[in-house]
């Protein structure tokens, strides 16, 4: 993939994560190699750290740190020798931002997971946000904000092979084991669950097997993967995140929701973009159809993660989760 193709492919993902589109163009337009992507994103992130250090208010400090976290995370999306360090710096920037902006927030970690629990202590419901193949808790800050605005508590997490844990762990297909530990650690009776990209598979699988999931939504989640048809870039990422090509092939073989979808009893919203067409990936319509209470939302112009169509799905998804968890309109 050429540098131009790569930067264009990341365009709506980056802007959907909350990066200013004009700044994205300025940062990426001069790149001559995909290898320049990581260092360029890191330089941009560190410029926000400098702004945070000189900000005149705690709000500005926190906002600059959140933007630094986004850019550090973006650095990990291309092959980069310092990806582990960038992920650690993203985690640190996010931690500093939340400490400044939300002193009542709580870091919660356990075997195979870490993240931040945000929102009111007496929230009527708690939502766990699950990232995907190469995403992390720093990528979905705007989704978290939309859920918080509806009065919910939100735990945005990294699991095995994700975010700050990617350097020391590998992806697990049996993600329900991890979410079960998260629920235990949060001390809640039930949760809402939102999974994005491969996290959609993790969320759907968990909803089928973990009885404490009361509401679930997936965004661009795969119903099934076919390793032999996956494009080389996806195979390469999966190989890095699972510990090798053999492990990645085995992992992909587990991603099939045909037998699990009918076991999902919690109200389920499946969101897809019709422009999200990746060879070897079956989109989510069968999941919604086979689940007991599934609803399918397909956005004609939406791409992967629908960063180019946020008004068409984000309010609907957050209202769905809020309504199911609280029984009231958002």
C-alpha positions, 0 to 999 in steps of 0.5 A: 500500500502506498503512503497516499493510500494508507493516509487516505484509508485512515482518514475517516478513522482518525477524524472519527476518533476526534482528530481535527481534519485540517490538522490531519491533512497537515500532518500527513500530506508531506509523508513520503513513506508509511514508515514516517507515519508513526514518528509524525503522529508522535511528534504531533502528540508531543506538541499537544503535551507541550501545550498542556504544560503551558495551558492557562486552565485545567480544562485546556490542559485536559483537552490538550492531553486528550488530543495527545492521547489520540495522536499517540494512539494513531501512531500505532496504526502503521508498523512502527518500532516504537509502537509499544512506547506510543501506546504507553504514552497514549495511556499516560496522556489519557490518564493525566487528562482524566485525572485533571478533568474528572477527579472522581474517575477510577482506574480499574485493572485486572488480569488481562484488562485495564481502563478508566471508569468514568461518570457518576457513582450513582449512574443508572447503568454502566457501559463497557466499551470494547476496542478491536484488532488494532484500536484502543480505549483512546480511539473512542473518546467521543463515543464515551462522551456521548454515553456520559452525556446520557448520565451513564457510567462508562468503562473504556478498556484495553483487553489482551493484545490491545492498547497499552497491553499489546506489547505484553499480551496477545488477542484472545478469542474467548473475550467473554472471560475478560469481560466477566472479570471486568464486571466483577471488578466494577462490582455491578449487577449488569452492564451495557456493552459496545464493541467496535470493529473486531470488538463487535465480535467480542461484544456479541460473543460475550452477550451470548455467553455472559448473562450479566450483559443487559444491552449490547451494540456492535459497530462494524463488527464481523459476523465471520472471518475467512483467513484465506480471503483477508487482505494482507494488511489485515493478516499482518496486523492480526499476526502481530496481535496474536503472536504469529501467522499460525496463531492468527489463522487459528484466531480467525477461525474462531470468529464465527457467530452463527451458533452464538447469535441465537443465544443473545437475548439482550436487546442488540443493535448492529451498526454497519456501513454499506461501504465497509467491504473487506474481503473475508469479512462478513458484515453484521446483518446475519447477527441482527437477524439471528439474535432474539431481539436484534435490530440492524442499522445499515448506513449507505455511505458509512465506511469502516467504523463509520467515522464519515457518518457519525450523526447517522448512528452515534445518537441512535446507538447511545440512546439504545443503550441508555433506554435499555439500561434505564428504561427511560428515553435518553 
